[in-house]
Amino acid sequence: MNKQELSQKLNDTVGKMVSSVENLDNDHFFRRLGDKWSIGENMVHLAKSTKAFNNALGLPKPMIANFGKVERPNRSYDEVVAHY
């Protein structure tokens, strides 16, 4: 998948999520469950991170080559879920 395809897929996915929550009432949209973010807070987070990610895709590769590299083995999806 190239940068343009990745960016489009990300935007399409966020668009689908927006469509799925746009008819929720305010109480449901802003309700928090314990210490978990509300749907609205998650939407703000996704909007900010998607914008930053799409901006990063426009940078020359040498500028982002080492960004985000970790000095540990990658975690599985289940390990990430357990961490959070």
GUPANU-758741 format. One record per residue: residue number from 0; residue in one letter; y, z, x of N, C-alpha, C in turn. Coordinates in nm, 4 decimals. Each point is the difference from the previous one (the first is absolute). Example, Ala and Ser with C-alpha at 12.3 -4.5 7.8 and 13.67 -1.06 7.14 Angstrom:
0,A,-0.5690,0.7800,1.3190,0.1190,0.0000,-0.0890,0.1200,0.0000,0.0900
1,S,0.1050,-0.0720,-0.0350,0.1190,0.0060,0.0820,0.1090,0.0730,-0.0770
end
This chain:
0,M,-0.1165,0.0000,0.0851,0.1165,0.0000,-0.0851,0.1241,0.0000,0.0906
1,N,0.0942,-0.0907,-0.0281,0.1206,-0.0048,0.0820,0.1078,0.0918,-0.0582
2,K,0.1144,0.0095,0.0724,0.1071,0.0905,-0.0421,0.0504,-0.0309,-0.1408
3,Q,0.0203,-0.1266,-0.0288,0.0529,-0.0385,-0.1308,-0.0976,0.0375,-0.1118
4,E,-0.1289,-0.0261,0.0220,-0.1011,0.0354,-0.1008,-0.0088,0.1511,-0.0196
5,L,0.0057,0.0748,0.1098,-0.0064,0.1452,-0.0069,0.1207,0.0559,-0.0753
6,S,0.1172,-0.0516,0.0321,0.1217,0.0440,-0.0675,-0.0067,-0.0315,-0.1496
7,Q,-0.0460,-0.1191,-0.0346,-0.0093,-0.0390,-0.1409,-0.1003,0.0868,-0.0744
8,K,-0.1140,0.0272,0.0628,-0.1021,0.0841,-0.0645,0.0534,0.1407,-0.0233
9,L,0.0700,0.0541,0.0973,0.0582,0.1323,-0.0141,0.1017,0.0024,-0.1141
10,N,0.0877,-0.0981,-0.0047,0.0993,-0.0075,-0.1074,-0.0667,-0.0178,-0.1367
11,D,-0.1032,-0.0821,-0.0070,-0.0721,-0.0202,-0.1264,-0.0643,0.1301,-0.0474
12,T,-0.0586,0.0738,0.0930,-0.0661,0.1255,-0.0348,0.1003,0.1027,-0.0509
13,V,0.1128,0.0107,0.0672,0.1042,0.0923,-0.0455,0.0508,-0.0438,-0.1376
14,G,0.0156,-0.1300,-0.0209,0.0435,-0.0509,-0.1298,-0.0967,0.0365,-0.1115
15,K,-0.1285,-0.0078,0.0281,-0.1013,0.0380,-0.0997,0.0101,0.1487,-0.0332
16,M,0.0255,0.0805,0.1025,0.0121,0.1424,-0.0241,0.1228,0.0301,-0.0853
17,V,0.1107,-0.0656,0.0300,0.1212,0.0185,-0.0794,-0.0276,-0.0366,-0.1452
18,S,-0.0672,-0.1116,-0.0214,-0.0326,-0.0428,-0.1363,-0.0859,0.1024,-0.0729
19,S,-0.0870,0.0675,0.0722,-0.0900,0.0947,-0.0647,0.0680,0.1311,-0.0374
20,V,0.1144,0.0312,0.0603,0.0662,0.1277,-0.0301,0.1347,-0.0156,-0.0706
21,E,0.0481,-0.1231,-0.0170,0.1354,-0.0171,-0.0524,0.0177,0.0471,-0.1445
22,N,-0.1060,0.0138,-0.0753,0.0116,0.0450,-0.1386,-0.0308,0.1479,-0.0202
23,L,-0.0176,0.0734,0.1096,-0.0253,0.1433,-0.0120,0.1277,0.0725,-0.0413
24,D,-0.0150,0.1072,-0.0775,0.1185,0.0791,-0.0346,0.0423,0.0821,0.1225
25,N,0.1242,0.0453,0.0003,0.0552,0.0725,0.1151,-0.0798,0.1244,0.0348
26,D,-0.0472,0.0728,-0.1018,-0.0765,0.1215,0.0264,-0.1250,-0.0304,0.0817
27,H,-0.0709,-0.1027,-0.0372,-0.1219,-0.0391,0.0723,0.0350,-0.0552,0.1390
28,F,0.1041,-0.0834,0.0076,0.0384,-0.0655,0.1254,0.0422,0.1013,0.1068
29,F,0.0698,0.1076,-0.0405,0.0523,0.0964,0.0967,-0.0829,0.1281,0.0110
30,R,-0.1077,0.0116,-0.0778,-0.0839,0.1203,0.0021,-0.0766,0.0096,0.1315
31,R,0.0049,0.1176,0.0583,-0.0777,0.0279,0.1205,-0.1234,0.0806,-0.0402
32,L,-0.1080,-0.0244,0.0686,-0.1223,0.0775,-0.0209,-0.0162,0.0921,0.1203
33,G,0.0362,0.1257,-0.0184,-0.0048,0.0941,0.1120,0.0999,-0.0430,0.1062
34,D,-0.0486,-0.0120,0.1231,0.0890,-0.0406,0.1090,-0.0079,-0.1505,0.0286
35,K,-0.0629,-0.0750,-0.0875,-0.0140,-0.1454,0.0177,0.1255,-0.0712,-0.0487
36,W,0.0321,-0.1119,0.0616,0.1160,-0.0787,-0.0400,-0.0187,-0.0544,-0.1406
37,S,0.1109,-0.0155,-0.0689,-0.0022,-0.0649,-0.1312,-0.0177,-0.1507,0.0200
38,I,-0.0240,-0.0694,-0.1094,-0.0084,-0.1468,0.0071,0.1312,-0.0556,0.0542
39,G,0.1124,0.0533,-0.0483,0.1311,-0.0462,0.0458,0.0195,0.0190,0.1499
40,E,-0.0405,0.1160,0.0512,0.0130,0.0263,0.1438,-0.0890,-0.0940,0.0809
41,N,-0.1190,-0.0279,-0.0505,-0.0877,-0.0960,0.0672,0.0626,-0.1388,0.0010
42,M,0.0650,-0.0384,-0.1104,0.0636,-0.1316,-0.0081,0.1135,-0.0129,0.1020
43,V,0.0802,0.1058,0.0151,0.1082,-0.0025,0.0994,-0.0589,-0.0143,0.1399
44,H,-0.1049,0.0761,0.0284,-0.0656,-0.0078,0.1308,-0.0533,-0.1412,0.0268
45,L,-0.0660,-0.0592,-0.0991,-0.0544,-0.1352,0.0179,0.1099,-0.1033,0.0187
46,A,0.1094,0.0145,-0.0730,0.1113,-0.0951,0.0150,0.0581,0.0070,0.1404
47,K,0.0213,0.1201,0.0500,0.0564,0.0164,0.1347,-0.0958,-0.0511,0.1078
48,S,-0.1280,0.0355,-0.0125,-0.0957,-0.0405,0.1033,-0.0270,-0.1504,-0.0043
49,T,-0.0007,-0.0598,-0.1191,-0.0207,-0.1443,-0.0116,0.1165,-0.0751,0.0627
50,K,0.1214,0.0458,-0.0259,0.1178,-0.0643,0.0586,-0.0048,0.0082,0.1525
51,A,-0.0312,0.1178,0.0529,-0.0080,0.0166,0.1454,-0.1098,-0.0875,0.0599
52,F,-0.1152,-0.0047,-0.0670,-0.1118,-0.0804,0.0489,0.0364,-0.1486,0.0008
53,N,0.0588,-0.0474,-0.1081,0.0399,-0.1410,-0.0065,0.1056,-0.0327,0.1056
54,N,0.0922,0.0922,0.0235,0.0988,-0.0212,0.1061,-0.0678,-0.0081,0.1363
55,A,-0.0987,0.0856,0.0229,-0.0718,-0.0007,0.1279,-0.0750,-0.1315,0.0207
56,L,-0.0498,-0.0597,-0.1071,-0.0713,-0.1268,0.0131,0.0915,-0.1112,0.0499
57,G,0.1299,0.0160,-0.0186,0.0951,-0.1010,0.0453,0.0414,0.0153,0.1454
58,L,-0.0410,0.1077,0.0642,0.0370,0.0233,0.1393,-0.0916,-0.0786,0.0934
59,P,0.0508,-0.0341,0.1194,-0.0871,-0.0649,0.0989,-0.1150,0.0934,0.0390
60,K,-0.1155,-0.0574,0.0231,-0.1196,0.0786,0.0288,0.0187,0.0983,0.1161
61,P,0.0642,-0.0382,0.1104,0.0150,0.0983,0.1094,0.0751,0.1268,-0.0417
62,M,0.0866,-0.0112,-0.0991,0.0762,0.1177,-0.0430,-0.0857,0.0999,-0.0773
63,I,-0.1082,-0.0463,-0.0603,-0.0824,0.0900,-0.0813,-0.1416,0.0161,0.0547
64,A,-0.0262,-0.0558,0.1175,-0.1361,-0.0007,0.0538,-0.0586,0.1407,0.0142
65,N,0.0805,0.0966,0.0401,-0.0522,0.1353,0.0227,0.0369,0.0970,-0.1109
66,F,0.0703,-0.0456,-0.0995,0.0417,0.0883,-0.1078,-0.1201,0.0420,-0.0834
67,G,-0.0145,0.1278,-0.0211,-0.1059,0.0502,-0.0862,-0.1363,0.0140,0.0656
68,K,-0.0078,-0.0207,0.1301,-0.1305,0.0173,0.0653,-0.0302,0.1483,0.0132
69,V,-0.1226,0.0371,-0.0307,-0.0417,0.1393,0.0083,-0.0953,0.0192,0.1164
70,E,-0.0015,0.1196,0.0503,-0.0872,0.0303,0.1137,-0.1211,0.0815,-0.0460
71,R,-0.0579,-0.0446,-0.1101,-0.1214,0.0613,-0.0534,-0.0770,-0.1098,-0.0708
72,P,-0.1266,0.0222,-0.0269,-0.0767,-0.1008,-0.0739,0.0554,-0.0160,-0.1421
73,N,-0.0109,-0.1202,-0.0540,0.0410,-0.0233,-0.1380,-0.0830,0.0862,-0.0936
74,R,0.0608,0.0388,-0.1122,-0.0716,0.0785,-0.1003,-0.0464,-0.0916,-0.1119
75,S,-0.1084,0.0383,-0.0626,-0.0484,-0.0739,-0.1167,0.0886,0.0348,-0.1193
76,Y,-0.0112,-0.0761,-0.1059,0.0751,0.0279,-0.1219,-0.0304,0.1410,-0.0503
77,D,-0.1272,0.0373,-0.0019,-0.0396,0.1330,-0.0476,0.0592,0.1115,0.0858
78,E,0.0099,-0.0234,0.1299,0.0608,0.1003,0.0886,0.1492,0.0140,-0.0285
79,V,0.0683,-0.1106,-0.0258,0.1426,0.0056,-0.0331,0.0198,0.0744,-0.1311
80,V,-0.0822,-0.0306,-0.1006,0.0100,0.0683,-0.1298,-0.0226,0.1493,0.0179
81,A,-0.0993,0.0373,0.0782,-0.0299,0.1423,0.0215,0.1158,0.0697,0.0702
82,H,0.0672,-0.0710,0.0901,0.1132,0.0580,0.0726,0.1152,0.0305,-0.0934
83,Y,0.0239,-0.0899,-0.0945,0.1122,0.0182,-0.0926,-0.0419,0.0757,-0.1229
end
